[in-house]
Amino acid sequence: MRRLLAVCLGVIALFAAAAARPAPALADFKICNESGERIAAAIAYNDPDSQNWVSRGWWNLDDGECKTLLGGVLKDKYYYLRGDGDAHYWGGEYKFCVDNNNKFTLNEADSTCDYDYEAFFKIDTGDASSYTYTFK
């Protein structure tokens, strides 16, 4: 009987220790579409690991849909987005290289381009480890 009690107490202690340990935080750069139309989105960012500007696209989002563009803890404060919809586009004063005909990941996207430079707008994520931007 004592052995059964010791096993039960051990199991309870194991569950208590597992419950006390916090779950890992999820951190990503996500976008959501509440524009009322289907959009294609691209992102540009300065990759601190390669010390290189990278542009990536296209993510297609139906109205009401969200997608993760970058997984993991954000490594920078500023990111740049572009959205192309059926009736609208979201751009700005920052130009990065994109391939308008295919999915792409382009390095040196601020200075080397075999495709097209397109307008992006700046997102300031502050010191957030994750961020969600909503196209409206």
N, CA, C and O atoms as a MOPAC input file, in Angstrom:
PM7 MOZYME 1SCF
protein

 N      0.81100 1    -1.19300 1     0.00000 1
 C      0.00000 1     0.00000 1     0.00000 1
 C      0.85700 1     1.26100 1     0.00000 1
 O      0.53800 1     2.24400 1    -0.66800 1
 N      1.96600 1     1.21500 1     0.77000 1
 C      2.85400 1     2.37200 1     0.79700 1
 C      3.49100 1     2.60500 1    -0.56800 1
 O      3.69200 1     3.74000 1    -1.00000 1
 N      3.79800 1     1.50600 1    -1.22500 1
 C      4.42100 1     1.63900 1    -2.54800 1
 C      3.45400 1     2.30500 1    -3.53500 1
 O      3.87000 1     3.16500 1    -4.31000 1
 N      2.19500 1     1.92800 1    -3.51900 1
 C      1.18200 1     2.53100 1    -4.38100 1
 C      1.03300 1     4.01500 1    -4.06200 1
 O      0.91800 1     4.83700 1    -4.97100 1
 N      1.03300 1     4.35800 1    -2.79100 1
 C      0.93900 1     5.75700 1    -2.38500 1
 C      2.15600 1     6.54300 1    -2.87000 1
 O      2.00400 1     7.68000 1    -3.31600 1
 N      3.33300 1     5.97900 1    -2.79600 1
 C      4.55900 1     6.64400 1    -3.25000 1
 C      4.51400 1     6.85800 1    -4.76100 1
 O      4.91500 1     7.91500 1    -5.24800 1
 N      4.02900 1     5.86200 1    -5.50700 1
 C      3.91200 1     5.99600 1    -6.96100 1
 C      2.90500 1     7.08700 1    -7.31000 1
 O      3.16100 1     7.90200 1    -8.19600 1
 N      1.78800 1     7.11100 1    -6.63800 1
 C      0.76600 1     8.13300 1    -6.89100 1
 C      1.30300 1     9.52700 1    -6.58900 1
 O      1.08100 1    10.46200 1    -7.35800 1
 N      2.00600 1     9.66600 1    -5.47600 1
 C      2.58300 1    10.96800 1    -5.13200 1
 C      3.63900 1    11.38000 1    -6.16100 1
 O      3.75100 1    12.55900 1    -6.49700 1
 N      4.40300 1    10.42400 1    -6.65400 1
 C      5.40100 1    10.71200 1    -7.69200 1
 C      4.75200 1    11.18600 1    -8.97900 1
 O      5.23500 1    12.12700 1    -9.60900 1
 N      3.67400 1    10.55200 1    -9.37000 1
 C      2.95000 1    10.95000 1   -10.57800 1
 C      2.35800 1    12.34200 1   -10.40800 1
 O      2.42600 1    13.16000 1   -11.32500 1
 N      1.78400 1    12.61400 1    -9.25600 1
 C      1.21900 1    13.94000 1    -8.98300 1
 C      2.31700 1    14.99700 1    -9.02800 1
 O      2.11300 1    16.07100 1    -9.59200 1
 N      3.45800 1    14.71300 1    -8.45100 1
 C      4.58200 1    15.66700 1    -8.47000 1
 C      5.05200 1    15.91200 1    -9.89700 1
 O      5.37400 1    17.04600 1   -10.25300 1
 N      5.09700 1    14.87800 1   -10.71100 1
 C      5.51600 1    15.01300 1   -12.11100 1
 C      4.53900 1    15.90300 1   -12.88300 1
 O      4.96700 1    16.78300 1   -13.63000 1
 N      3.24600 1    15.68500 1   -12.71200 1
 C      2.23800 1    16.52000 1   -13.38000 1
 C      2.30500 1    17.96600 1   -12.89500 1
 O      2.16400 1    18.89600 1   -13.68900 1
 N      2.52000 1    18.15700 1   -11.59600 1
 C      2.62000 1    19.51300 1   -11.04900 1
 C      3.83300 1    20.24500 1   -11.62300 1
 O      3.74500 1    21.43000 1   -11.94600 1
 N      4.95000 1    19.55500 1   -11.75200 1
 C      6.15400 1    20.17700 1   -12.31800 1
 C      5.93800 1    20.52400 1   -13.78300 1
 O      6.36300 1    21.59000 1   -14.22900 1
 N      5.28800 1    19.65200 1   -14.53900 1
 C      5.02600 1    19.92100 1   -15.95600 1
 C      4.06300 1    21.09400 1   -16.12000 1
 O      4.22400 1    21.90500 1   -17.03100 1
 N      3.07200 1    21.18600 1   -15.25100 1
 C      2.09800 1    22.28100 1   -15.34600 1
 C      2.72200 1    23.61400 1   -14.94300 1
 O      2.31300 1    24.65900 1   -15.44700 1
 N      3.68500 1    23.59400 1   -14.06100 1
 C      4.31100 1    24.83300 1   -13.59800 1
 C      5.27500 1    25.40900 1   -14.63600 1
 O      5.54100 1    26.61100 1   -14.63200 1
 N      5.79300 1    24.57400 1   -15.51000 1
 C      6.72000 1    25.05400 1   -16.53000 1
 C      5.92400 1    25.75500 1   -17.61800 1
 O      5.01400 1    25.15100 1   -18.18600 1
 N      6.23600 1    27.01400 1   -17.93100 1
 C      5.45400 1    27.73500 1   -18.93500 1
 C      5.67500 1    27.15700 1   -20.32700 1
 O      6.74800 1    26.65100 1   -20.65600 1
 N      4.63000 1    27.25100 1   -21.12400 1
 C      4.72600 1    26.81500 1   -22.51600 1
 C      5.59600 1    27.80700 1   -23.28800 1
 O      5.62300 1    28.99100 1   -22.95300 1
 N      6.30600 1    27.33900 1   -24.31300 1
 C      7.12300 1    28.26500 1   -25.08400 1
 C      6.25200 1    29.30700 1   -25.77500 1
 O      5.16900 1    29.00100 1   -26.27500 1
 N      6.74000 1    30.53200 1   -25.79500 1
 C      5.99400 1    31.61900 1   -26.43200 1
 C      6.06700 1    31.48400 1   -27.94100 1
 O      7.12200 1    31.18100 1   -28.49800 1
 N      4.95500 1    31.70600 1   -28.58800 1
 C      4.93400 1    31.69500 1   -30.03800 1
 C      5.17200 1    33.11300 1   -30.52800 1
 O      4.53900 1    34.05400 1   -30.05000 1
 N      6.07200 1    33.26600 1   -31.46700 1
 C      6.38900 1    34.59200 1   -31.98100 1
 C      6.52000 1    34.49800 1   -33.48600 1
 O      7.26200 1    33.66100 1   -33.99900 1
 N      5.80800 1    35.34500 1   -34.19000 1
 C      5.79800 1    35.32600 1   -35.64100 1
 C      5.46300 1    36.72000 1   -36.16200 1
 O      5.00700 1    37.58600 1   -35.41500 1
 N      5.69900 1    36.91900 1   -37.46400 1
 C      5.16000 1    38.07800 1   -38.17100 1
 C      4.01900 1    37.54500 1   -39.02200 1
 O      4.23400 1    36.76000 1   -39.94500 1
 N      2.81000 1    37.97500 1   -38.70900 1
 C      1.61800 1    37.49700 1   -39.40700 1
 C      0.92400 1    38.65300 1   -40.10100 1
 O      1.06800 1    39.81300 1   -39.71400 1
 N      0.16400 1    38.31100 1   -41.13800 1
 C     -0.71500 1    39.28700 1   -41.77300 1
 C     -2.11600 1    38.70200 1   -41.83500 1
 O     -2.30500 1    37.49000 1   -41.93400 1
 N     -3.08700 1    39.59500 1   -41.77600 1
 C     -4.48600 1    39.21500 1   -41.92000 1
 C     -5.11500 1    40.10800 1   -42.98300 1
 O     -4.68200 1    41.23900 1   -43.20000 1
 N     -6.11800 1    39.59400 1   -43.62400 1
 C     -6.79600 1    40.32600 1   -44.69000 1
 C     -8.23900 1    40.59300 1   -44.28800 1
 O     -9.04800 1    39.67100 1   -44.18000 1
 N     -8.55100 1    41.86500 1   -44.06800 1
 C     -9.93000 1    42.30200 1   -43.81700 1
 C    -10.29200 1    43.39900 1   -44.81500 1
 O    -11.03100 1    44.32800 1   -44.49200 1
 N     -9.76300 1    43.28000 1   -46.02700 1
 C     -9.93900 1    44.32600 1   -47.04700 1
 C    -11.21800 1    44.17700 1   -47.85100 1
 O    -11.63100 1    45.11300 1   -48.53700 1
 N    -11.84900 1    43.01400 1   -47.77600 1
 C    -13.02700 1    42.77500 1   -48.59300 1
 C    -12.70200 1    42.23100 1   -49.97400 1
 O    -13.60400 1    42.01700 1   -50.78500 1
 N    -11.43000 1    42.00700 1   -50.24800 1
 C    -11.01000 1    41.44600 1   -51.53900 1
 C     -9.84900 1    40.48800 1   -51.32500 1
 O     -9.22600 1    40.47600 1   -50.26300 1
 N     -9.57000 1    39.69800 1   -52.32900 1
 C     -8.41600 1    38.79400 1   -52.29600 1
 C     -7.16300 1    39.62200 1   -52.55300 1
 O     -7.14100 1    40.48400 1   -53.43200 1
 N     -6.10000 1    39.34300 1   -51.75900 1
 C     -4.85900 1    40.08600 1   -51.95300 1
 C     -3.66900 1    39.13500 1   -52.05200 1
 O     -3.72200 1    37.99300 1   -51.59500 1
 N     -2.60000 1    39.63800 1   -52.65900 1
 C     -1.29500 1    38.97600 1   -52.66600 1
 C     -0.36000 1    39.90200 1   -51.90400 1
 O     -0.34400 1    41.10800 1   -52.15000 1
 N      0.41800 1    39.35000 1   -50.98100 1
 C      1.27300 1    40.16800 1   -50.11900 1
 C      2.72300 1    39.73600 1   -50.23700 1
 O      3.03600 1    38.57700 1   -50.51000 1
 N      3.60900 1    40.72800 1   -50.01900 1
 C      5.05100 1    40.48300 1   -49.99900 1
 C      5.63100 1    41.21300 1   -48.80000 1
 O      5.06100 1    42.19100 1   -48.31800 1
 N      6.77300 1    40.72700 1   -48.32400 1
 C      7.46300 1    41.33300 1   -47.19000 1
 C      8.91600 1    41.56900 1   -47.56000 1
 O      9.49500 1    40.82000 1   -48.34700 1
 N      9.49700 1    42.60300 1   -46.99600 1
 C     10.93500 1    42.85300 1   -47.12500 1
 C     11.46200 1    43.16300 1   -45.73200 1
 O     10.77100 1    43.76700 1   -44.91200 1
 N     12.69700 1    42.74100 1   -45.47700 1
 C     13.28900 1    42.94500 1   -44.15900 1
 C     14.80000 1    42.83800 1   -44.25400 1
 O     15.34500 1    42.25300 1   -45.19000 1
 N     15.45800 1    43.41300 1   -43.26900 1
 C     16.90600 1    43.31200 1   -43.17900 1
 C     17.21800 1    42.09900 1   -42.31900 1
 O     16.89000 1    42.07600 1   -41.13300 1
 N     17.84900 1    41.09400 1   -42.91000 1
 C     18.18000 1    39.86100 1   -42.20200 1
 C     19.49900 1    40.05800 1   -41.46400 1
 O     20.54900 1    40.14500 1   -42.10000 1
 N     19.46600 1    40.13100 1   -40.12600 1
 C     20.70500 1    40.39400 1   -39.38600 1
 C     21.72000 1    39.25900 1   -39.48200 1
 O     22.91900 1    39.48900 1   -39.31800 1
 N     21.25600 1    38.03500 1   -39.74500 1
 C     22.18500 1    36.91600 1   -39.85500 1
 C     23.07500 1    37.04400 1   -41.08900 1
 O     24.27400 1    36.77100 1   -41.02800 1
 N     22.48300 1    37.45900 1   -42.21000 1
 C     23.25700 1    37.59300 1   -43.44900 1
 C     23.63800 1    39.04600 1   -43.74500 1
 O     24.36500 1    39.31900 1   -44.70000 1
 N     23.14100 1    39.97700 1   -42.91900 1
 C     23.35000 1    41.41600 1   -43.14000 1
 C     22.97000 1    41.77800 1   -44.57300 1
 O     23.74800 1    42.37000 1   -45.32100 1
 N     21.74400 1    41.39900 1   -44.92300 1
 C     21.28000 1    41.47200 1   -46.29000 1
 C     19.78900 1    41.81800 1   -46.29400 1
 O     19.03600 1    41.34500 1   -45.44200 1
 N     19.36900 1    42.64300 1   -47.25300 1
 C     17.94600 1    42.91500 1   -47.42500 1
 C     17.32400 1    41.77700 1   -48.22000 1
 O     17.84100 1    41.38200 1   -49.26600 1
 N     16.22100 1    41.25800 1   -47.72200 1
 C     15.52800 1    40.13000 1   -48.34200 1
 C     14.09500 1    40.55600 1   -48.64600 1
 O     13.45500 1    41.21700 1   -47.82700 1
 N     13.59300 1    40.18200 1   -49.81100 1
 C     12.17200 1    40.33800 1   -50.11700 1
 C     11.60800 1    38.95900 1   -50.41400 1
 O     12.26500 1    38.12300 1   -51.03500 1
 N     10.36800 1    38.73100 1   -49.95700 1
 C      9.71200 1    37.42900 1   -50.14500 1
 C      8.24800 1    37.64500 1   -50.48700 1
 O      7.60900 1    38.55700 1   -49.96200 1
 N      7.72700 1    36.82000 1   -51.35300 1
 C      6.32000 1    36.89300 1   -51.71600 1
 C      5.97900 1    35.73400 1   -52.63500 1
 O      6.89200 1    34.96700 1   -52.94000 1
 N      4.91900 1    35.55700 1   -53.04400 1
 C      3.65300 1    36.15900 1   -52.71400 1
 C      2.85200 1    35.21300 1   -51.84800 1
 O      2.84900 1    34.00100 1   -52.06400 1
 N      2.17200 1    35.77800 1   -50.86400 1
 C      1.20400 1    35.03500 1   -50.07100 1
 C     -0.17400 1    35.50000 1   -50.51800 1
 O     -0.47200 1    36.69300 1   -50.48200 1
 N     -1.00500 1    34.57100 1   -50.93400 1
 C     -2.36900 1    34.89600 1   -51.36300 1
 C     -3.31400 1    34.69900 1   -50.19800 1
 O     -3.33800 1    33.64200 1   -49.56700 1
 N     -4.09700 1    35.74000 1   -49.92100 1
 C     -5.02600 1    35.69200 1   -48.80200 1
 C     -6.42300 1    36.08100 1   -49.26400 1
 O     -6.62200 1    37.13900 1   -49.86100 1
 N     -7.37500 1    35.22200 1   -48.98300 1
 C     -8.77300 1    35.57000 1   -49.18400 1
 C     -9.20800 1    36.50200 1   -48.06200 1
 O     -8.55400 1    36.56500 1   -47.02100 1
 N    -10.29300 1    37.21900 1   -48.25900 1
 C    -10.82200 1    38.09300 1   -47.22200 1
 C    -11.10700 1    37.26300 1   -45.97100 1
 O    -11.73600 1    36.20800 1   -46.05300 1
 N    -10.64500 1    37.73700 1   -44.81900 1
 C    -10.84200 1    37.03200 1   -43.55900 1
 C     -9.74600 1    36.04800 1   -43.21700 1
 O     -9.78000 1    35.45100 1   -42.14100 1
 N     -8.77800 1    35.85900 1   -44.09300 1
 C     -7.71600 1    34.87800 1   -43.88200 1
 C     -6.47200 1    35.53800 1   -43.28100 1
 O     -6.20700 1    36.71500 1   -43.52800 1
 N     -5.71400 1    34.77400 1   -42.49200 1
 C     -4.43600 1    35.20700 1   -41.92100 1
 C     -3.35900 1    34.18900 1   -42.29700 1
 O     -3.64300 1    33.00100 1   -42.45300 1
 N     -2.12600 1    34.66400 1   -42.44100 1
 C     -0.99400 1    33.78700 1   -42.73100 1
 C      0.24700 1    34.29500 1   -42.00200 1
 O      0.38700 1    35.48700 1   -41.72900 1
 N      1.14300 1    33.35700 1   -41.69500 1
 C      2.42600 1    33.69000 1   -41.08100 1
 C      3.45400 1    33.87700 1   -42.17900 1
 O      3.68100 1    32.97800 1   -42.98800 1
 N      4.08700 1    35.06600 1   -42.20700 1
 C      5.11900 1    35.35100 1   -43.19900 1
 C      6.50400 1    34.97000 1   -42.69800 1
 O      7.32300 1    34.45400 1   -43.45800 1
 N      6.76500 1    35.22400 1   -41.42200 1
 C      8.05100 1    34.88800 1   -40.80800 1
 C      7.78800 1    34.19700 1   -39.48100 1
 O      7.04100 1    34.71100 1   -38.64900 1
 N      8.39000 1    33.04500 1   -39.27900 1
 C      8.22400 1    32.32500 1   -38.03100 1
 C      9.34100 1    32.64800 1   -37.06000 1
 O     10.47000 1    32.92100 1   -37.46800 1
 N      9.02700 1    32.61800 1   -35.78500 1
 C     10.03300 1    32.84600 1   -34.75600 1
 C     10.00700 1    34.26700 1   -34.23000 1
 O      9.24300 1    35.11200 1   -34.69600 1
 N     10.85700 1    34.50500 1   -33.25400 1
 C     10.94900 1    35.81900 1   -32.62200 1
 C     11.46400 1    36.83100 1   -33.63800 1
 O     12.41300 1    36.55700 1   -34.37200 1
 N     10.83500 1    37.99600 1   -33.67700 1
 C     11.24600 1    39.04200 1   -34.61100 1
 C     12.65000 1    39.52000 1   -34.26200 1
 O     12.97800 1    39.73000 1   -33.09500 1
 N     13.47200 1    39.68700 1   -35.29600 1
 C     14.86800 1    40.06400 1   -35.09700 1
 C     15.12400 1    41.53900 1   -35.37300 1
 O     16.24200 1    42.01500 1   -35.17200 1
 N     14.12600 1    42.26000 1   -35.82200 1
 C     14.31000 1    43.65800 1   -36.17000 1
 C     13.07900 1    44.44000 1   -35.74000 1
 O     12.04900 1    43.85800 1   -35.40000 1
 N     13.19200 1    45.74500 1   -35.75900 1
 C     12.08800 1    46.62200 1   -35.39200 1
 C     11.22400 1    46.95700 1   -36.60400 1
 O     10.01400 1    47.14000 1   -36.47100 1
 N     11.83500 1    47.03700 1   -37.78400 1
 C     11.13800 1    47.47900 1   -38.98900 1
 C     11.01600 1    46.36300 1   -40.01500 1
 O     11.96400 1    45.62400 1   -40.28000 1
 N      9.82400 1    46.26500 1   -40.58200 1
 C      9.53400 1    45.34500 1   -41.67700 1
 C      8.75600 1    46.14100 1   -42.71300 1
 O      8.17300 1    47.17700 1   -42.39500 1
 N      8.74600 1    45.66300 1   -43.94300 1
 C      8.13400 1    46.39500 1   -45.04600 1
 C      7.17200 1    45.46800 1   -45.75800 1
 O      7.50700 1    44.31900 1   -46.04300 1
 N      5.96800 1    45.96400 1   -46.04900 1
 C      4.92300 1    45.15100 1   -46.66500 1
 C      4.43000 1    45.78900 1   -47.94600 1
 O      4.51700 1    47.00100 1   -48.14500 1
 N      3.91000 1    44.93400 1   -48.80500 1
 C      3.21600 1    45.35100 1   -50.01700 1
 C      2.02100 1    44.42700 1   -50.16300 1
 O      2.11700 1    43.22600 1   -49.91100 1
 N      0.89900 1    44.99400 1   -50.57100 1
 C     -0.28800 1    44.19800 1   -50.84100 1
 C     -0.89300 1    44.60400 1   -52.16700 1
 O     -1.06000 1    45.79100 1   -52.44400 1
 N     -1.21700 1    43.63000 1   -52.97500 1
 C     -1.87900 1    43.85800 1   -54.26300 1
 C     -3.22100 1    43.15400 1   -54.23300 1
 O     -3.30600 1    41.93700 1   -54.07000 1
 N     -4.27900 1    43.95700 1   -54.39500 1
 C     -5.61800 1    43.38800 1   -54.41200 1
 C     -6.26700 1    43.55000 1   -55.76500 1
 O     -5.65700 1    44.06700 1   -56.70100 1
 N     -7.50500 1    43.10700 1   -55.86500 1
 C     -8.24600 1    43.23900 1   -57.11500 1
 C     -8.53200 1    44.70500 1   -57.43200 1
 O     -8.50500 1    45.10000 1   -58.59700 1
 N     -8.80700 1    45.51500 1   -56.40800 1
 C     -9.18100 1    46.90700 1   -56.63200 1
 C     -8.22500 1    47.89700 1   -55.96500 1
 O     -8.27100 1    49.08800 1   -56.27400 1
 N     -7.37200 1    47.44200 1   -55.06900 1
 C     -6.48800 1    48.32500 1   -54.31600 1
 C     -5.07500 1    47.76400 1   -54.27700 1
 O     -4.84700 1    46.58200 1   -54.53300 1
 N     -4.13600 1    48.64000 1   -53.95000 1
 C     -2.81000 1    48.14900 1   -53.60000 1
 C     -2.32100 1    48.93300 1   -52.40200 1
 O     -2.69000 1    50.09100 1   -52.20800 1
 N     -1.49500 1    48.29900 1   -51.60800 1
 C     -0.91900 1    48.90500 1   -50.42200 1
 C      0.58900 1    48.96000 1   -50.64300 1
 O      1.26200 1    47.93000 1   -50.67200 1
 N      1.10000 1    50.15500 1   -50.79700 1
 C      2.52700 1    50.35800 1   -51.00800 1
 C      2.94700 1    51.62300 1   -50.29900 1
 O      2.16500 1    52.21900 1   -49.55800 1
 N      4.16900 1    52.03200 1   -50.52400 1
 C      4.66500 1    53.22600 1   -49.85300 1
 C      5.90400 1    53.74300 1   -50.54400 1
 O      6.07400 1    53.58000 1   -51.75200 1
 N      6.76100 1    54.36300 1   -49.77000 1
 C      7.91000 1    55.04800 1   -50.34100 1
 C      9.17400 1    54.20400 1   -50.39900 1
 O     10.20100 1    54.68900 1   -50.87200 1
 N      9.13800 1    52.97000 1   -49.94200 1
 C     10.32700 1    52.11800 1   -49.91300 1
 C     10.26500 1    51.12000 1   -51.06500 1
 O      9.25400 1    50.43900 1   -51.24200 1
 N     11.33000 1    51.03100 1   -51.84300 1
 C     11.35200 1    50.17600 1   -53.02900 1
 C     12.20800 1    48.93000 1   -52.77600 1
 O     13.34400 1    49.02000 1   -52.31100 1
 N     11.63400 1    47.77400 1   -53.09300 1
 C     12.35100 1    46.51000 1   -53.00700 1
 C     12.03600 1    45.68800 1   -54.25000 1
 O     11.00000 1    45.86200 1   -54.89200 1
 N     12.95300 1    44.79800 1   -54.56700 1
 C     12.81800 1    43.94900 1   -55.74700 1
 C     11.78200 1    42.85900 1   -55.49900 1
 O     11.76400 1    42.24200 1   -54.43400 1
 N     10.91700 1    42.62500 1   -56.49000 1
 C      9.93600 1    41.54300 1   -56.45000 1
 C      9.87800 1    40.87800 1   -57.82300 1
 O     10.20600 1    41.48900 1   -58.84000 1
 N      9.46400 1    39.64500 1   -57.82900 1
 C      9.15200 1    38.94600 1   -59.07400 1
 C      7.62900 1    38.94500 1   -59.17300 1
 O      6.95200 1    38.21500 1   -58.44900 1
 N      7.10300 1    39.75700 1   -60.06500 1
 C      5.64800 1    39.89800 1   -60.17100 1
 C      4.96200 1    38.68400 1   -60.78900 1
 O      3.73300 1    38.63600 1   -60.83100 1
 N      5.72100 1    37.70800 1   -61.26700 1
 C      5.12000 1    36.56300 1   -61.94200 1
 C      5.22500 1    35.25000 1   -61.17200 1
 O      4.58400 1    34.26700 1   -61.54400 1
 N      6.01400 1    35.22000 1   -60.11700 1
 C      6.26600 1    33.95900 1   -59.40400 1
 C      6.45700 1    34.21900 1   -57.91100 1
 O      6.70500 1    35.34800 1   -57.48800 1
 N      6.33600 1    33.13700 1   -57.11500 1
 C      6.75000 1    33.21800 1   -55.71400 1
 C      8.24200 1    33.48100 1   -55.70500 1
 O      8.95700 1    33.02500 1   -56.59800 1
 N      8.72800 1    34.21900 1   -54.69400 1
 C     10.13900 1    34.58300 1   -54.71900 1
 C     10.69900 1    34.77500 1   -53.32600 1
 O      9.97400 1    35.07300 1   -52.37700 1
 N     11.99900 1    34.59900 1   -53.22500 1
 C     12.83700 1    35.03700 1   -52.11800 1
 C     14.06600 1    35.61800 1   -52.77400 1
 O     14.81800 1    34.90600 1   -53.44100 1
 N     14.27700 1    36.92100 1   -52.58700 1
 C     15.36800 1    37.61600 1   -53.27300 1
 C     16.29400 1    38.25800 1   -52.24800 1
 O     15.83800 1    38.94200 1   -51.33200 1
 N     17.57900 1    38.03600 1   -52.40500 1
 C     18.59500 1    38.65600 1   -51.56400 1
 C     19.07400 1    39.94700 1   -52.20700 1
 O     18.95200 1    40.13400 1   -53.41800 1
 N     19.62000 1    40.83600 1   -51.38300 1
 C     20.05700 1    42.15300 1   -51.83400 1
 C     18.90700 1    42.87100 1   -52.55400 1
 O     19.10700 1    43.54600 1   -53.56400 1
 N     17.71500 1    42.70500 1   -52.01100 1
 C     16.49300 1    43.19700 1   -52.64500 1
 C     16.40700 1    44.71700 1   -52.68900 1
 O     15.53500 1    45.27100 1   -53.35900 1
 N     17.30400 1    45.39100 1   -51.98000 1
 C     17.31800 1    46.85100 1   -52.00700 1
 C     18.25400 1    47.40200 1   -53.07600 1
 O     18.16800 1    48.57900 1   -53.42600 1
 N     19.15300 1    46.55800 1   -53.60000 1
 C     20.17600 1    47.08700 1   -54.50400 1
 C     20.41000 1    46.28600 1   -55.77400 1
 O     20.98800 1    46.81000 1   -56.72700 1
 N     19.98100 1    45.03900 1   -55.81300 1
 C     20.18900 1    44.18800 1   -56.98300 1
 C     18.84200 1    43.62600 1   -57.41500 1
 O     18.14000 1    42.99900 1   -56.62200 1
 N     18.48300 1    43.85500 1   -58.68400 1
 C     17.15200 1    43.41200 1   -59.09900 1
 C     17.13800 1    43.02500 1   -60.56800 1
 O     17.41700 1    43.84400 1   -61.44300 1
 N     16.81100 1    41.76600 1   -60.82700 1
 C     16.61100 1    41.28800 1   -62.19600 1
 C     15.12700 1    41.29700 1   -62.56600 1
 O     14.76300 1    40.85800 1   -63.65700 1
 N     14.27800 1    41.78600 1   -61.68100 1
 C     12.83900 1    41.77100 1   -61.90000 1
 C     12.30400 1    43.19900 1   -61.86700 1
 O     12.66100 1    44.00800 1   -62.72400 1
 N     11.44800 1    43.52300 1   -60.88700 1
 C     10.85100 1    44.84900 1   -60.78800 1
 C     11.00400 1    45.38600 1   -59.37600 1
 O     10.86900 1    44.64500 1   -58.40200 1
 N     11.28900 1    46.69100 1   -59.26900 1
 C     11.22100 1    47.34900 1   -57.97400 1
 C      9.77600 1    47.79500 1   -57.76300 1
 O      9.16800 1    48.40600 1   -58.64200 1
 N      9.23600 1    47.47800 1   -56.58000 1
 C      7.87600 1    47.86500 1   -56.24600 1
 C      7.86800 1    48.58200 1   -54.90000 1
 O      8.80700 1    48.45900 1   -54.11300 1
 N      6.80200 1    49.32800 1   -54.64600 1
 C      6.67600 1    50.15100 1   -53.44800 1
 C      6.16000 1    49.33100 1   -52.26400 1
 O      5.19700 1    48.57400 1   -52.38600 1
 N      6.81900 1    49.49700 1   -51.12300 1
 C      6.44800 1    48.86400 1   -49.86200 1
 C      6.22700 1    49.95500 1   -48.82400 1
 O      6.76200 1    51.05600 1   -48.95600 1
 N      5.44400 1    49.65700 1   -47.79100 1
 C      5.29200 1    50.58500 1   -46.68400 1
 C      5.94200 1    49.99000 1   -45.43800 1
 O      6.06000 1    48.77300 1   -45.29700 1
 N      6.35700 1    50.87300 1   -44.54500 1
 C      7.11400 1    50.49000 1   -43.35000 1
 C      6.19100 1    50.16200 1   -42.19000 1
 O      5.20800 1    50.86100 1   -41.94300 1
 N      6.52100 1    49.09000 1   -41.48200 1
 C      5.84300 1    48.67800 1   -40.25700 1
 C      6.84600 1    48.80800 1   -39.11300 1
 O      7.94100 1    48.24900 1   -39.18400 1
 N      6.48800 1    49.52900 1   -38.07800 1
 C      7.31200 1    49.64000 1   -36.88300 1
 C      6.72700 1    48.70300 1   -35.83200 1
 O      5.64400 1    48.95500 1   -35.30500 1
 N      7.43700 1    47.63200 1   -35.53200 1
 C      6.93800 1    46.64300 1   -34.56900 1
 C      7.34100 1    46.97400 1   -33.13500 1
 O      7.01900 1    46.23200 1   -32.20700 1
 N      8.05100 1    48.09700 1   -32.95700 1
 C      8.51000 1    48.45300 1   -31.61500 1
 C      9.48900 1    47.41200 1   -31.10500 1
 O     10.40700 1    47.01100 1   -31.82100 1
 N      9.29800 1    46.98100 1   -29.88700 1
 C     10.16700 1    45.93100 1   -29.34300 1
 C      9.41700 1    44.60600 1   -29.20900 1
 O      9.79400 1    43.74600 1   -28.41300 1
 N      8.36000 1    44.45400 1   -29.99100 1
 C      7.53100 1    43.24100 1   -29.92800 1
 C      8.29700 1    42.02600 1   -30.43200 1
 O      9.11000 1    42.13500 1   -31.35000 1
 N      8.04200 1    40.88400 1   -29.83900 1
 C      8.65000 1    39.64400 1   -30.31800 1
 C      7.78700 1    38.99000 1   -31.39000 1
 O      8.25600 1    38.11400 1   -32.11800 1
 N      6.51700 1    39.41500 1   -31.49100 1
 C      5.63600 1    38.95200 1   -32.56000 1
 C      4.75600 1    40.13100 1   -32.97100 1
 O      4.59200 1    41.09400 1   -32.22200 1
 N      4.19100 1    40.03400 1   -34.18600 1
 C      3.41900 1    41.16500 1   -34.69900 1
 C      2.42100 1    40.65400 1   -35.72600 1
 O      2.72000 1    39.73700 1   -36.49200 1
 N      1.24000 1    41.24900 1   -35.73800 1
 C      0.23500 1    40.95200 1   -36.75500 1
 C     -0.21400 1    42.26100 1   -37.38700 1
 O     -0.60700 1    43.20100 1   -36.69600 1
 N     -0.14900 1    42.30600 1   -38.70700 1
 C     -0.64300 1    43.45600 1   -39.45400 1
 C     -1.90800 1    43.04000 1   -40.19400 1
 O     -1.97400 1    41.94600 1   -40.75400 1
 N     -2.91500 1    43.91800 1   -40.19400 1
 C     -4.16900 1    43.61400 1   -40.86600 1
 C     -4.37800 1    44.58700 1   -42.02400 1
 O     -4.43700 1    45.80000 1   -41.82600 1
 N     -4.48800 1    44.03600 1   -43.23500 1
 C     -4.84700 1    44.84500 1   -44.40700 1
 C     -6.33200 1    45.14300 1   -44.33000 1
 O     -7.14800 1    44.23800 1   -44.15700 1
 N     -6.69000 1    46.45000 1   -44.46300 1
 C     -8.09800 1    46.84500 1   -44.39900 1
 C     -8.44600 1    47.66500 1   -45.60600 1
 O     -9.58800 1    48.10000 1   -45.74900 1

